[in-house]
Amino acid sequence: MPATRWSTALPVLTAGLLLAGCSASVEVGKSTPELSADRLADTVAAKLAATTGQPKPRVACPEDLPGKVGTTTRCTLTADDGSTLGVTVKVTSVENGQVNFDIKADDHASPAAG
């Protein structure tokens, strides 16, 4: 993924997600559903790519997401130029072991450290 694609796409990505919002769902096989941090990051990245028409970004989530309505976590999208964009993930429902959640990007990206 070229650095310019995501670095210039971050402002567009932010605007698109704030206007349209995103939601996703993932089925998990536990009695108390929990989505692993890696699977959450992969699902968020795939949804962001599909929503924006951009290549799949690098997304990292620091913790597993318990399947409990209202639970939130923060993930970080990192562009090739090192700039970052925070993404909030909030569980909206849990049905038959499937965790449904909304994704909302921050208003502004943070520049690369420097």
C-alpha positions as CSV (number, residue, x, y, z in Angstrom):
1,M,0.0,0.0,0.0
2,P,1.6,3.3,-1.1
3,A,2.2,5.8,1.7
4,T,0.4,8.5,-0.1
5,R,-2.8,6.4,-0.4
6,W,-3.6,6.2,3.3
7,S,-1.8,9.4,4.3
8,T,-3.9,11.4,2.0
9,A,-7.0,9.2,2.6
10,L,-7.0,9.8,6.4
11,P,-9.0,13.1,6.2
12,V,-11.3,11.6,3.6
13,L,-11.7,8.5,5.7
14,T,-12.5,10.5,8.8
15,A,-15.2,12.6,7.0
16,G,-16.7,9.5,5.4
17,L,-17.0,7.6,8.7
18,L,-18.4,10.5,10.6
19,L,-21.1,11.1,8.0
20,A,-22.0,7.5,7.2
21,G,-20.8,5.5,10.3
22,C,-19.9,1.9,10.0
23,S,-21.1,-1.2,11.6
24,A,-19.9,-4.8,11.5
25,S,-20.5,-8.1,13.1
26,V,-18.4,-11.1,13.9
27,E,-19.6,-14.5,15.1
28,V,-17.7,-16.0,18.0
29,G,-18.0,-19.4,19.5
30,K,-17.9,-18.8,23.3
31,S,-20.7,-19.0,25.8
32,T,-19.8,-15.4,26.7
33,P,-18.8,-13.9,23.3
34,E,-15.5,-12.1,23.1
35,L,-13.8,-10.9,20.0
36,S,-10.0,-11.2,20.1
37,A,-8.0,-8.0,19.5
38,D,-6.5,-9.4,16.3
39,R,-9.8,-10.4,14.8
40,L,-11.3,-7.1,15.8
41,A,-8.5,-5.2,14.1
42,D,-8.8,-7.3,11.0
43,T,-12.6,-6.8,10.8
44,V,-12.3,-3.0,11.4
45,A,-9.6,-2.7,8.7
46,A,-11.7,-4.7,6.2
47,K,-14.8,-2.6,7.0
48,L,-12.9,0.7,6.7
49,A,-11.4,-0.5,3.3
50,A,-14.8,-1.4,2.0
51,T,-16.4,1.8,3.2
52,T,-13.7,4.1,1.7
53,G,-12.7,2.1,-1.4
54,Q,-9.1,2.3,-0.2
55,P,-6.7,-0.6,0.4
56,K,-7.0,-2.4,3.8
57,P,-5.2,-0.2,6.4
58,R,-3.1,-1.2,9.3
59,V,-5.3,-1.3,12.4
60,A,-4.3,-2.3,15.9
61,C,-6.6,-2.9,18.8
62,P,-5.1,-3.1,22.3
63,E,-7.6,-5.5,23.9
64,D,-10.2,-8.1,23.2
65,L,-13.8,-6.8,22.9
66,P,-16.3,-8.4,25.3
67,G,-19.6,-9.1,23.7
68,K,-21.6,-6.9,26.0
69,V,-23.9,-4.1,24.7
70,G,-22.4,-0.7,25.3
71,T,-18.8,-1.9,25.7
72,T,-16.3,0.2,23.8
73,T,-12.6,0.0,22.9
74,R,-10.2,2.2,20.9
75,C,-8.2,1.0,17.9
76,T,-5.6,2.9,15.9
77,L,-5.2,3.1,12.2
78,T,-1.6,3.8,11.2
79,A,-0.8,5.2,7.7
80,D,2.5,4.3,6.0
81,D,3.7,7.9,6.7
82,G,3.3,7.2,10.5
83,S,0.2,9.4,11.0
84,T,-2.5,7.8,13.1
85,L,-6.2,8.0,13.4
86,G,-8.2,6.8,16.4
87,V,-11.2,4.6,15.9
88,T,-13.8,3.8,18.5
89,V,-15.6,0.5,18.4
90,K,-18.9,0.1,20.4
91,V,-20.9,-3.1,20.8
92,T,-24.4,-2.5,19.7
93,S,-25.9,-6.0,20.1
94,V,-25.0,-9.6,20.7
95,E,-27.3,-12.2,19.0
96,N,-26.6,-16.0,19.0
97,G,-22.9,-15.6,19.6
98,Q,-22.6,-12.8,17.0
99,V,-21.1,-9.5,18.3
100,N,-22.4,-6.5,16.3
101,F,-20.6,-3.2,16.6
102,D,-20.3,0.3,15.2
103,I,-17.1,1.9,14.1
104,K,-16.4,5.7,14.4
105,A,-13.2,7.4,13.4
106,D,-11.9,10.5,15.3
107,D,-12.3,13.9,13.7
108,H,-8.6,14.4,13.1
109,A,-5.6,12.3,12.4
110,S,-2.4,12.8,14.4
111,P,0.8,13.5,12.5
112,A,3.7,11.1,12.5
113,A,6.0,11.4,15.5
114,G,9.0,13.2,14.7
